[in-house]
């Protein structure tokens, strides 16, 4: 029944969103209803999908579908930036805002939900969420992508060579994930009903759920984003801040909803894994797509230029990514880790000046180095795992 209601609600709200001419705030509300419905549908689909495909590969599918709106918005901005330089600025703002929100806000929120609601389950030990060993795959590739991302602010552009490297990195990650071994999952609620279907019927239902959720998200996010932006403009908020923080709220919201729903069911490992996988996707495939879109928009093969502010934004985002990766390299997300990520994320709002934000990036790096010095085993084990992947 909840699944059917979500499909109906999503369909009605998406239809009204396109046939009615309403004020911006109503567009935002209708878009939010559509996205929330799609988020629940996705949570059911990815849970049921784990019956037939590897956990890692199912998580990638979830993460890719959930961030389709983010990809659509950023690629559009980069494409338009080929003829209007202002949009290059917006593309970088949207990409960095979404990435920092994902790691600095969503990881802690889902971690807190998991620690509170999953207490007593095997995925929670003391004041920490214990991740499955299979998540070393996501963490290792996130580390590789993060190391590479520091090159971008140094060079001052995102080139087509960067596109090739980052997209190949994502494809390699997806290939290895798709070959991961199946493992038994505990299914609950609607997903438990679906996995009891005959294999052919079950796969068809899961595919349709993914398709419906993806369509709902893709068709509603533009109206939702525009509604939010226009509402924000009425309040006199700068365009840069709107693109960096308001637009990602629309595009990333399904992901947070999916992760929270999974965490509420006690599947915190899957929830955190989806967010880590999404971070890998955005830090490889999304960034890699930007110069391609920019080149198509400009009508020539070209690197997407980065000005000082954009380079600073990418550096801060890369530094945050480095610390987040090292924090979970030991396959744990403790309450202290979640608090640290959360506090440092909000620090950039308290101290918005460029100099302080640059300093905050170095704070992330210094903490990362301190974490490795205090517990070198976490990085040694992760690098050893990576070595074994390719030998």
C-alpha positions in Angstrom: 0.0 0.0 0.0 2.7 2.6 0.8 4.4 1.9 -2.5 1.2 2.2 -4.5 0.4 5.5 -2.7 3.9 6.8 -3.4 3.5 6.0 -7.1 0.0 7.7 -7.2 1.2 10.7 -5.2 4.3 11.1 -7.4 2.3 10.9 -10.6 -0.4 13.3 -9.5 2.1 15.9 -8.1 4.3 15.6 -11.2 1.3 16.1 -13.5 0.0 19.1 -11.6 3.5 20.5 -11.7 3.4 20.6 -15.5 -0.2 21.6 -16.2 -0.7 24.3 -13.6 0.7 27.8 -13.7 1.3 28.5 -10.0 3.6 30.8 -7.9 7.2 29.6 -7.4 6.6 28.4 -3.8 3.8 26.1 -5.0 6.1 24.7 -7.7 8.6 24.0 -5.0 6.0 22.2 -2.8 4.7 20.1 -5.7 8.3 19.2 -6.7 9.1 18.3 -3.2 6.1 15.9 -3.0 7.2 14.3 -6.3 10.8 13.8 -5.2 9.8 12.4 -1.8 7.5 9.9 -3.4 10.3 8.9 -5.8 12.7 8.6 -2.9 10.5 6.0 -1.2 10.1 4.1 -4.5 13.9 4.1 -4.9 14.4 2.8 -1.4 12.1 -0.2 -2.1 13.7 -0.8 -5.5 17.3 -0.9 -4.4 16.5 -3.1 -1.4 14.7 -5.6 -3.6 17.4 -5.4 -6.3 19.9 -6.9 -3.9 18.3 -10.2 -4.2 19.6 -10.6 -7.8 22.7 -8.5 -8.1 25.7 -7.6 -5.9 25.2 -5.2 -3.1 27.8 -2.8 -4.5 26.3 -2.8 -7.9 22.8 -2.2 -6.6 24.1 0.7 -4.5 25.7 2.2 -7.7 22.3 2.0 -9.5 20.6 3.7 -6.6 23.2 6.4 -6.3 23.2 7.1 -10.1 19.4 7.3 -10.3 19.2 9.4 -7.1 21.7 12.0 -8.5 20.3 12.2 -12.0 18.9 15.6 -11.3 22.3 16.8 -10.1 23.9 15.5 -13.3 21.2 17.2 -15.4 21.5 20.6 -13.7 25.3 20.6 -13.7 25.7 19.4 -17.3 23.2 22.0 -18.4 25.1 24.7 -16.7 28.4 23.6 -18.1 26.9 23.3 -21.6 25.5 26.8 -21.4 28.8 28.0 -20.1 30.3 27.2 -23.5 28.6 30.4 -24.8 28.0 32.3 -21.5 31.0 32.4 -19.1 28.8 33.1 -16.1 27.4 29.6 -16.3 30.8 28.0 -15.8 30.9 29.8 -12.4 27.4 28.3 -11.6 28.4 24.8 -12.8 31.4 24.8 -10.4 29.2 26.3 -7.6 26.5 23.6 -8.0 29.0 20.7 -8.2 31.0 21.8 -5.1 27.9 22.7 -3.1 26.3 19.3 -3.8 29.5 17.4 -2.9 30.1 19.2 0.3 26.5 18.9 1.3 26.5 15.2 0.6 29.6 14.5 2.8 29.3 17.2 5.4 25.6 17.1 6.0 24.0 13.9 4.7 26.7 11.5 6.0 26.3 12.8 9.6 22.5 13.0 9.4 22.2 9.4 8.3 24.9 8.4 10.8 22.9 9.9 13.7 19.7 8.2 12.5 21.5 4.9 12.3 23.1 5.2 15.7 19.8 6.1 17.3 17.3 3.8 15.5 19.7 0.8 14.8 21.0 0.5 18.4 21.4 -3.1 19.3 21.8 -4.3 15.7 25.0 -5.9 14.4 25.8 -2.9 12.3 26.1 -0.7 15.4 28.8 -1.3 18.0 29.0 1.2 20.9 28.9 4.7 19.5 29.9 3.7 15.9 28.3 2.3 12.8 30.2 -0.7 11.5 30.4 -0.8 7.7 30.6 -4.1 5.8 34.1 -5.0 4.6 32.8 -4.9 1.0 32.6 -1.1 1.3 36.4 -0.9 1.0 35.7 -0.8 -2.7 33.8 2.5 -2.6 36.3 4.0 0.0 39.3 3.0 -2.1 38.0 4.6 -5.3 36.9 7.7 -3.4 40.4 8.0 -2.2 41.8 7.7 -5.7 39.3 10.3 -7.1 40.1 12.6 -4.2 43.8 12.5 -4.7 43.3 13.2 -8.4 40.9 16.1 -7.7 43.7 18.2 -6.1 45.2 18.5 -9.6 42.2 20.6 -10.8 42.7 23.8 -8.7 46.4 23.6 -9.2 46.1 23.5 -13.0 43.2 26.1 -13.1 41.0 24.1 -15.4 39.1 20.8 -15.9 40.4 19.4 -19.2 39.2 16.6 -21.5 42.1 14.5 -20.3 40.7 14.9 -16.8 37.4 13.7 -18.3 39.0 10.6 -19.7 40.8 9.7 -16.4 37.8 10.3 -14.2 35.3 8.5 -16.4 37.6 5.5 -16.8 38.1 5.5 -13.0 34.3 5.3 -12.6 33.9 2.6 -15.2 36.6 0.5 -13.5 34.8 1.0 -10.2 31.5 -0.1 -11.7 33.1 -3.1 -13.4 34.6 -4.4 -10.2 31.4 -3.7 -8.2 29.3 -5.6 -10.7 31.5 -8.7 -10.2 31.2 -8.6 -6.4 29.8 -11.7 -4.8 26.2 -11.9 -3.8 25.4 -12.0 -0.1 22.3 -12.8 1.8 20.1 -9.8 2.7 17.3 -9.5 5.2 14.3 -8.1 3.5 11.4 -6.2 5.2 8.1 -4.7 4.3 7.3 -4.1 0.7 10.7 -5.4 -0.5 10.1 -8.7 1.3 6.9 -9.1 -0.7 8.6 -8.3 -4.0 11.5 -10.7 -3.5 9.0 -13.6 -3.1 7.9 -13.1 -6.7 9.2 -15.5 -9.4 12.6 -14.3 -10.6 11.4 -13.0 -14.0 8.5 -11.1 -12.5 10.6 -9.8 -9.6 13.2 -8.3 -12.0 10.5 -6.7 -14.1 8.9 -5.1 -11.1 12.3 -3.8 -9.8 13.2 -2.4 -13.2 9.8 -0.6 -13.4 10.2 0.8 -10.0 13.7 2.2 -10.9 12.2 3.5 -14.1 9.2 5.2 -12.5 11.4 6.8 -9.7 13.9 8.0 -12.3 11.2 9.6 -14.5 9.6 11.3 -11.5 12.8 12.7 -10.3 14.0 13.8 -13.8 10.7 15.4 -14.8 10.1 17.3 -11.5 13.6 18.5 -10.5 13.7 21.4 -13.0 10.4 22.9 -11.8 11.3 22.2 -8.2 14.7 23.9 -8.7 13.3 26.9 -10.5 10.6 27.3 -7.9 13.2 27.3 -5.2 15.4 29.7 -7.0 12.6 32.2 -7.8 11.3 32.0 -4.3 14.9 32.7 -3.1 15.2 35.6 -5.4 12.2 37.2 -3.8 14.3 37.2 -0.6 17.3 38.9 -2.3 19.7 36.0 -2.0 22.7 36.0 -4.4 22.6 33.8 -7.5 25.8 32.1 -6.6 24.5 31.0 -3.2 21.2 29.9 -4.8 23.0 27.7 -7.4 25.5 26.4 -4.8 23.1 25.5 -2.0 19.4 25.8 -3.0 19.6 23.9 -6.3 21.5 21.0 -4.7 18.8 20.7 -2.1 16.4 19.8 -4.9 18.8 17.4 -6.7 20.2 15.7 -3.6 17.0 15.5 -1.6 15.9 12.1 -3.0 19.2 10.6 -1.9 18.9 11.8 1.6 15.3 10.5 1.8 16.4 7.1 0.5 19.3 6.9 3.0 17.2 7.9 5.9 14.4 5.4 5.1 17.0 2.7 4.9 18.6 3.8 8.1 15.2 3.8 9.8 14.8 0.2 8.8 18.1 -0.6 10.5 20.0 -0.9 7.2 22.4 1.8 8.0 25.3 0.1 6.3 23.4 0.2 3.0 22.4 3.8 3.6 25.9 5.0 4.3 27.2 2.9 1.4 24.7 4.6 -1.0 26.0 8.0 0.1 29.6 6.9 -0.3 28.9 5.4 -3.7 27.2 8.7 -4.7 30.2 10.6 -3.7 32.4 8.4 -5.9 29.9 8.9 -8.8 29.9 12.7 -8.4 33.7 12.9 -7.8 34.4 10.9 -11.0 31.6 10.8 -13.6 30.0 14.2 -12.8 33.3 16.1 -12.9 34.4 14.2 -15.9 31.2 15.1 -17.8 31.6 18.9 -17.3 34.4 19.5 -19.9 32.6 17.4 -22.4 29.4 19.4 -21.9 31.4 22.6 -22.0 33.1 21.6 -25.3 29.7 20.7 -26.9 28.3 24.1 -25.8 31.2 26.0 -27.1 31.4 24.0 -30.4 35.1 23.1 -29.9 37.3 20.9 -27.9 38.2 22.9 -24.8 39.1 22.7 -21.1 36.6 24.3 -18.8 38.4 27.2 -17.1 38.4 27.9 -13.4 38.8 31.3 -11.9 40.3 31.9 -8.4 36.9 31.5 -6.6 36.2 28.2 -8.4 39.7 26.9 -7.7 39.2 27.7 -4.0 35.8 26.0 -4.0 37.2 22.8 -5.5 40.2 22.8 -3.2 37.9 23.1 -0.1 35.7 20.3 -1.5 38.7 18.0 -2.2 40.1 18.6 1.3 36.7 17.8 2.9 36.6 14.6 0.7 40.0 13.6 1.9 39.1 13.9 5.5 35.8 12.1 5.1 37.5 9.2 3.2 40.2 8.8 5.9 37.5 8.9 8.7 35.7 5.9 7.3 38.8 4.0 6.0 38.6 1.9 9.2 35.1 0.8 8.1 33.5 2.8 11.0 31.5 6.0 11.2 31.5 7.0 14.9 29.4 9.6 16.6 32.5 11.7 16.9 33.3 11.4 13.2 29.7 12.5 12.3 29.9 15.5 14.7 33.3 16.5 13.2 32.0 16.4 9.6 28.8 18.3 10.6 30.6 21.1 12.6 33.2 21.7 9.9 30.5 21.8 7.2 28.7 24.6 9.0 31.9 26.4 9.8 32.0 27.7 6.2 28.7 29.4 6.8 29.8 31.0 10.0 33.1 32.2 8.4 32.1 32.9 4.7 35.2 35.0 3.7 37.4 33.4 1.0 40.5 33.6 3.3 38.8 31.7 6.1 37.4 29.1 3.6 40.9 28.5 2.2 42.1 28.1 5.8 39.3 25.7 6.5 40.5 23.5 3.6 43.9 23.3 5.2 42.2 22.4 8.5 40.6 19.4 6.7 44.0 18.4 5.4 45.8 18.8 8.7 43.1 16.7 10.5 43.5 14.1 7.7 47.3 13.9 8.3 46.7 13.7 12.1 44.2 10.8 11.6 46.7 8.8 9.5 49.6 9.4 12.0 47.4 8.3 14.9 46.2 5.2 13.2 48.3 4.3 10.2 46.7 0.9 10.0 43.5 2.3 8.5 45.3 3.6 5.4 47.7 0.7 5.2 44.8 -1.8 5.1 43.0 0.3 2.5 46.0 0.7 0.3 46.8 -3.0 0.6 43.2 -3.8 -0.4 43.7 -1.5 -3.5 46.9 -3.3 -4.4 45.2 -6.6 -4.2 42.5 -5.4 -6.6 45.0 -4.8 -9.4 47.4 -7.7 -8.8 
